[in-house]
Amino acid sequence: MGARTLFFVLAALTIVLVVGVELATLTFVRNVAGGESVPGLGGPYLALLDGILLYLVVLMSIQHLPFKALTARVSSVVTLVLSFVGLFVTIGLIVFAFSLILLMLGLLMAAPFGTLAYLAVYADFPRSEAIAALTLVMLLKLFFLVMLALTDLGYLKNKGLMFLVGLSLLATWITSLLIAWPPPFLSSITDAVGALITAILALVMLVLIFVMSIVGVVRALRVRPAARQV
């Protein structure tokens, strides 16, 4: 195994670990809070963006396989199906996060009993632990970027890849800021706002990927008949 291959494997394993840590933050935050009433959506919703990044890394890893034409056609179809499913899942998660934000705001402003209910259910958000988990995620993402650069500096010139990495880092920073910035009893609301922002960013990316995959499938279908005529 060459040095470049090793660095790429480390990059791939790192992004897998990132997604795993993000999904695990939901259980972690709720365990620290001592119950499942605290939403803790910020970390898990980051997996929407980083799941796309993970899939992109998988596509990068199969570029050097034999039968490139067949691999490209299959990957276009798989990307089309996965992005289509991802669109519906992401829209559902956006609706869920938005509904939860409205619920928490409604309770908070419905003094006195609604406010008391909010404080009893949502005020105990373990934001220090959540920020620590998101800091770990941010460090892992930076390590992933370093491993990609050590694999091939050409990856840093890939505008689509770097745009997605930048969105991922931005979403992580925004979520951390929204959790840390307000008074502690509001962190459940701002955490959900961060999750909503991340989901919207993921939705935009999925729409772009869906459109591009349609173009890829159409091109593959056009090339195929031409190849038969030859």
N, C-alpha and C positions, 0 to 999 in steps of 0.2 A: 504494500500500500504506500503510494507516494505521499509527500507532505501535503500537496494540494487536496488529494482525496481525503486525507485525515482531517484537514481543516474544514472541508465541506461536510463531512460526517459529523464533526463537532457542532457546526452551525445547524445542521438538521436536527440533531438531538437536542440542541438548546431551544429551538423553536417548539419542539414537542413538549419540552419541560415547561416552557412559558405557558402554553395552552393548558397543561395539566395544573400548574400553580394557579392560574386564573380561575379555572373551574373549581378548584379546591378552596378558594377564598370564601365562597358562600358558606360551606360547612364550617370553616375556620372562624369566620366572623360570628356566626350564630352560636357556635360552641362557646366562644369567649363571652358573648352576650348572655348566655345561659338560657337560650330558647330560640324558637323559629319565628318569632314575631318580627325581629329586625330584618328588613329586606336584604341588604347586602348585595345589591345587584351590580355595583360598579365593576368589581373584579370579573365575575363571570361574563358580563356583556363584552368585556375586552376580548374574550375568546372568539367573538364574531369576526372581528378584524384579523386577529392572529390566526384563526382557522383558515382564512383566505390566504394569509401569508404562508402557512404551513402547506397548503395545497399547491401554492406556487413553487415552493421548494421541492415538492414531490415532482412537479412537472420539469423542473430544472434537472433533477436527478435522473430522469429517464431520457433526456435529450441524446445521450450517448449510446443508447441501446440500438441494436440492429433493427432493420426494417423501419427506418425513420418515417417513411411515408405512411405506413400503416399505423405506427404509433401516434403520428400527428392527427390522423383521422379519428382514431379511438379517443384520444385525449380531448379533441374538440367536442365529440358527442358527450363524453363524461362531464366535461366542464359545463356544457349546456344544461344537462339534467341537474347537476349539483347546484348550479347557480339559480336555476328555476325553483328548486326546492328551498334553497337558502333565502330567496326573496320572500316566500310565504312565511317561513319561520321567523325571519327578521321583522317582517311587518307585524306578526303576532306578538313578538317581544316588545316592539315599539308601543303597540296598543296597551300591553300589560303594564309597561313602565309608566306610560302617560296616565293610565287609570289609577295606578298606585300613587302617583304624585298628586293627582286631584283629590284622592281619598285622604291622604295625609294632610294636605293643605286645608281641606274642608273641615277635618277634625280639629286642626290647630286653631282655626279661626272661629269655630263654633263654641265660644266661651259660654258658660264655664265647663259644662260637662264634656263637650267634644274635646276641649283643650286638655282636660284631665285624662280622657281616654287616650289621646295622642301621647301624652307624657308617660302614661303607664305602659303603652305598647311599643312606641317607637323612639322614645327619648334616650334609651340606654344603648347608644351605638358605640361600639368599641373602636373609635376612630384611630387611636394610636396603633393598634394592632393591624387595622386595615391599611393604614399608610405604610407600615413596615412591610406588609405583604406586597403592596404596589411598588415600593422601592426595590424590593427583590426582583419583581417583574421587570422594572426599568433597567436594572443592572444586567439581567439576563438578555434583554433585547440589545443592549449596547455590546455585550459579549458576542451575540449573534452577528451583529454588524461587523465587528472586528474579524471574526472567523471568515465571513464572506470576503472581506478585503484581502485577507491572507490567502484565501483560495484563488481569487482572481480579481484584480483591480477593475476588470471589465464589468463586474457585477455592479460596481458603484456608478457606472455610466448607464445602467439600465434604468431609464426614467420611470417606467411603471413600477419596478421593484422598489426603487428608492422612494417613490411617492407613497407606496403602501407602507413601507417602513416608517416614513415620516408621519403618516397618519396614525400609525400604531403608537409611536412615541408621544405624539401630541395628545391622543386620547388618554393615554396613561397619565400624562402630566395634568391634564384638565381634571380627570377624575380625582387624582390625589389632592389637587388644589381645592376642588369643591368640597371634599371631605374635611380638609384641614382648616378652611377659611372661616366658616360660620361658627356660631356658638354650638357646643356639643349636642344640644337637644335638637338641632336642625340638621345634623349630619345625615340622618336617614333620608331626608328629603333631597339634600344636595347630592348624596350618593346616587339616588335614583335619577336625578337630573343628569349626572355624569354618564350613567348607563344609557339614558335616552339619547344623549349626544353621540355616544359611541355607536349605538344601533343605527342612527340616521347616517353616520359616516359609512358604516358597513353596508347599508342599503344602497347608497350611491355607488359604492364600489361594485356591489353585486349587479346592479343595473348595467354598469359599464361592461362588466365581464360577460353578462348574459348577451348583450348586444354583440360584443366581439366574438363570442362563441357561435352565435348565429351566422355571422359573416364567415367564420372558419369552416363551419359545416357546409355552407353554400359553396364555398370555394372548393372544398373536398369533393362535393358532388359534381361540380363542373369539370374538375380535373379527371375524374374517373372515366366518364364517357370518352373524353379526348384520348386517354391512354388506350382504351379499347380500339378506337378507330386506327391508331397507329399499329 
